[in-house]
Amino acid sequence: MKLISLVRHGQASFGADNYDQLSPKGIAQTQWLGDSFRQSGRQVHALMSGSMARQKDSLKHFLSHYYVTREGIELTEITHHMQNIANPSLTMPLLLGEEEGFNEFNHEQILYKAGLPFADKASFMAYLSSQTHPEISFTEIFTQAMSRWQSGQYDSDYDESWQHFLQRTWNGFERLIAQTGEHEHAMVFTSGGVIASIMQQVMKLSDVQAFDLNWHIANASVHQFRVSDQGVFLQTFNEFSYLYQQGEQMVTWR
């Protein structure tokens, strides 16, 4: 049996010029996840991330509190010979590097290709700021945009079709399983859409159900799968209770 944990990155920088970076809250979330695993003695044998900055940095901040217990580390500094002073029973995870199969879909392209009353980030943010309930408006707009992408009728408008996204993420998941030893636990830092797509294929959900699921995947939440000769089985969904120890305001979905 193998255990595979998919972790959504910490809170990114929604509305900023560069979304693909962790917010201060997102950094703290992934550090607390590392604290939680270290304090409970939960062994992680291998670590991986997608190649997006928010995913790679989430792994780094997790590791800085799970194993190294200091700030400002670079992954190139870490070796298997370093001692985990905070919890000597934990061994250093094998760092598997980046896997593009765990990269998120291009949400901005999906939004701006949907034929809605904006064509770029500036006009989209201006539109949201003019709404009485921006969060509700965002949910309605993004639902429309995702429905168009998932329909398959406009695939030529996008760099990646929905079906290709499903296949890409599943291929990445299978490669991680193949790299994980028997009775080992591998963890990958990825994004909500990737987690939803893999969940869809494990649980045999519809496209609509998978997209609805995506709304409920919290930042820095853990989703664990048990893999055996009998198949892939969901063991834990959306584990983020450790964040409540820091205050309910630290639980975020966007």
Summary of the structure (lengths in Angstrom):
residues: 254
radius of gyration: 18.5
end to end distance: 33.4
largest distance: 56.4
contacts: 799
relative contact order: 0.20
helix: 47%
strand: 16%
